[in-house]
Amino acid sequence: MTNLDTLYLNADDHNIYRSAQILADGGIVAFPTETVYGLGADACNDHAVAKVFAAKGRPNFNPLIIHLADLTDVTKYARLNDQAKVLAAAFWPGPLSMVLPLADVSPLSELVTAGLNTVAIRIPEHPIGHALITAFGGAIAAPSANPSGRISPTSPQHVMDGLAGKIDVVLDGGNCQVGLESTIITITHDDQIVLLRAGGISVESIEAVIGRPVLRDEQPDVPQSPGQLLSHYAPSAHLQMNINQRLPNHAHLGFGDMECDLNLSVQGDVVEAGANLFSMLRKIDSFAERHALVGITVAPIPEQGLGLAINDRLKRAAAPRD
């Protein structure tokens, strides 16, 4: 990909409008959401979407989420049934993505849907991300703004570290609040809710709204949504999960009150751990490299609330590499 002079812009009104114009002209812009930084392109422009895949080195069979400004925009791209409307009322704007059937006539690039008859949609609540989408006036396709398979970015510097020279703009909105990607669900023909990727909205919160269990299908044969490839979110060093103490020649990432090199949450708080996860993975990976260690171990994280999402990311980071 041609080396670009990546602009690093403070997110004031002028630069938000400037970034929206760059999107309209087919450029790609990294912007903040409440979850992680997204790498945005015009979701209806094949060439612009292709530039996102090229910048990330992303497999072209892994679909993208489109980001919209308002619920009224959804029907331009997808069909909402009554169950989807209930979930939208409860969680949008916010870190929930819904995989919905495409509208009968959809303007979306087929690169966004990876050839499927569905599309993942969310409405972010981050004021800068929302302002950019509003100024752009359409659907922005935006995976996380990092090289494919690497640790997701929760700060503008993370984006620059991974993608400087490959994208047009990084719009600086500070650090992301949630620090985990959005939860992704789909809805079956009989209105069952199926979890495709754990994330910033807990399964328990969804179950409280719908009044029944959420089903699980986080590793389908063909990815239905982003984040379903097994080897994903990977640091450079080999990672092992559920290790309670340091192993020889390993960097140890702790949780709770324990001896370790870095700690996701000394208090054992999964929300704090979720917000720290990607930043800590970067730091522990760098620590392992500096000290010539052979791998990374991570303490057990409880499978409750956002712990489910954290363990999902760790499993992908620990998966065998292609």
N, C-alpha and C positions, 0 to 999 in steps of 0.2 A: 504494500500500500504506500502511496506517495507520502513522503514526510510533510506534515503540516505544521504551520506555526500556530500552535494551540493558544488561544486567548484565555487568560485567567481573569474573569470579570467579577467584581463585587455585584451582589444582587440588588442593585437599586432599580427604580422604575425604568430608567433609560436602558440599562443593560438587559433587563428582562425583555423589553420590547426589541432590542437589538438581537437578542438570542432567538426570539420568536421569528424574526425576519430571516435569520440564518437557517432555521428549520424550514421555513417556507421556501427558501432557495435550494433546498436539498442537502443542507449541512447536517452535522450531528453534534448534539449539545449534551454535556453531562450536567445534570441538575439535581438538587436535593429533593428527597421526599422524606416522610417521617420514618421510613424503614431504612433504606440505603440510597446511595446516589444512583440514579438511573442514567442510562445512555440513550438519549432520545433522538428519534427521527420521525419524519412525516410517515405515518403508518399506511398512507395510500400511495406512497412514492416508492416503486420497486428499487430504484437506484439508491435512494437514501437508505432504505432498509438494508440493502446489500452492503452498504458502507459500514453499518453497525456490525454485521456478521464479520466483515473483513477486519475491522478494528479489534474486535474481541477474539477473532479466531474461533468463532462459535460454530458447532455442527449445524448444518442447515436444516436438519430434521427436528431441531428443538424449537418449538414455537415461542413466540414473544407475547408479553402482556401489552395491551394498549391502555393508555391512561387518558381519561376524559375529565372534563371540568364539571360536568353536571349530569344528573340522572336523565334529564330530558334528551341528552345526546346519545344515550345507549342505543335507542331503537334505530338509529342510522346504521348501526353496525351489527346488532344482534337482537335476538328475541328474548324478552323477559316474561317468564310465567309468574303466577301468583306467589310461589315459594321464593323465587328470586327477588321479587318486590319486597317481601317481608325481610329478607336478609339485607337488601339494599337500605331499607329504612332503618335497620338496626346498626349497620356497620359502615355505611358510606356517608361522607368521606371517611377513609380510614384504611388500615392495612389488611383488607380482605380483597382477594381477586376471585371472580367467579368465571368459570368456563361455561359459556353460553352458546346456543346454536346461532350460527350466522344468520343475519337478515337475508331475506329472499334475494335482494339485490344489494350486495355489499361492495363498497369501494375499496376495501382493504387490499393491500398487496398480499399475494399468496405466500410470499416469504414470511409474513407475520404469522399466518396460521399453519405453516409447514404442510400445506395441502390438506389440512383437516377441515371438517365442516363446522368447526367451533372456533371460538376466540376467547381468550382470557382477558377480562376487563376489570379495571379498578379505578376508583376516584380518590386520589390522594388528598390528605388534609393539610399537608405542609403548605404554609402560605406562599412560599416562593415557587414551589413546584406547581401549585394550583394557579398562581398568577401567570406562570409561563404557559401553561396549557390554555388558559383563558385568552391570553394575548395571541397565541398561535391560532386558536379558533377551530381546532380539529382534534383528531386522534393522534397521540404521540406513542409510537412503539418504543418501549424502553426496558430492556433488560438491565441488570446491574452493570455499573460502569467500571468493569474490570476485565482483564484478559480472561477468556473462557476457562472455567475450571479452577480459577484462582480465588483468593479470598475476597469477599465482597467489600466495597468501599463504604465507609461510614463518615469520611471527611473528604474535603476537596483535595487535600494533599495525597490521600490514597489514590484518587483518580489520576492525578498528575503522575504519580509514581508508576502507574501501570499503563497509561494511555497517552501521555504527552507525546506529541508529534503524530498521533494517529487520529485525533478528533479535532473539531473546529473550536469548541468552547468548553471551558469548565466554569460553571456559574456557581460562585462561592456563596453557600448558604449556611456555613458553619457545620457542626457535627450533627449527625442524624440522631433523633431522640430514641426511636425504638431499637435500631441496630440489627434487626433481623428482617429478612424479606417478608413480603406479605404472605399470609395464609392463602392457599389456593384450594377452592372446592368446586365440585361440579354437582349438577342436579340430574338425577335419573328421570326416566319417563314416568315413574310412579312416585316422584317427588322425594326420593331418598337423597340425603346430602352425603356426598362422598369426599373425603379428604384426599387431595392429590399432593399437597405439600404443607407441612406444618409451618407456622410462621407467627407473625405479630399479633394475630387474634387467636386466643386459645380455643381448643376444641370445646372445653367446658363452657365458654361464653356462647359459642354457636349452639350447643345443645340446650342451654338455658333459654334461648330464643325460640328454637324449633320444637322443644319439648320431647325430644327423642334422641337416641344415640346417633352420632356421626359415624358412617362407615369408613373403612380405610382401604385405599388403593394407591399407595405411595410409590410403587415400583412396577408399573405396567410394562408390557413387552414393547410398546411403542409410546414414547412420551406424549402425554396429552397436554402438558403444560410445562413452563420453565421449571428448572430445578429437579427434574426427574431422572437425569443421567446419573449413574451410580458414582463414578469418580468425579467429584465436583467439590468446589470450595477447598481445594487441596493446597496445603503448605508444601514447601520443597522437601522438608524432612519427613520421613515416615512417621505416621501418627498411630498410636494405640489408645483405645478408650478403656475406661473403667479400671484404671490402675490407681491404687490407693497410696502408693509411695514411690519415691524416686527409684528408678532402675539405673544400674551403672551405665554411664555414657549417654544418658538421656536427659533432656530438659523436661521438667515436670510442671504442668499447668494444673493448679489446684482449684478446689471449690470447697468453701467452708474453712474452718480453723484447722490448718494443716501446714506442715513443712513443704515448701514448694518454691519454684523459681519465680513464677507469676501466679496470680490468683484471680479467677473470674469473679468471685464474690466471697470475701472473707466471712460475711454474714450468712452465706449459704442462701442468698436470694436469687431465684432463677430469673427474675426480671432484670436485676442488675447484671447478672451473668449474660443474659441475652444481649443487652446493650453493649457489653464489653467484648463479646465473643470474637468478632472479626478483627478488631483492633488487637486483642490479646493473641490471637493466632498469628498475626503478623509479627508481633513483638517476640513471641516465643520461638517462632521460626528463625528470626534474626538472631536471637540469643543462641540457638542451637548451632547456627552457622558460625557465629563468632568464636564459639568455644569448641568447634570441630566435634560436635556430638552426633551420634548416629541416628537419633530419633527423638520424638516427642511423646510423652505420656500425658494423659488427661484423667483427672479424677472422675469418679462416677457422678453423674448429674441425675437427680430424680426425674422420673417420667411423669411429671405433673405440670400443668399449665404450660409456660413457655419452655420448660425442660424438654418437652416432646420435640419442639422445633430445634433446640440446641443439640439434642442427641441426633436428630436427623442430619444436621450439618456435619456433625462430627463423624457419623457413619460414612458420609460421602467423602469427607476429607481423609478417612482411614482406608477407603476402598482401594483395591489394587489398581495401578495406573495402566492405561492402555499402552 
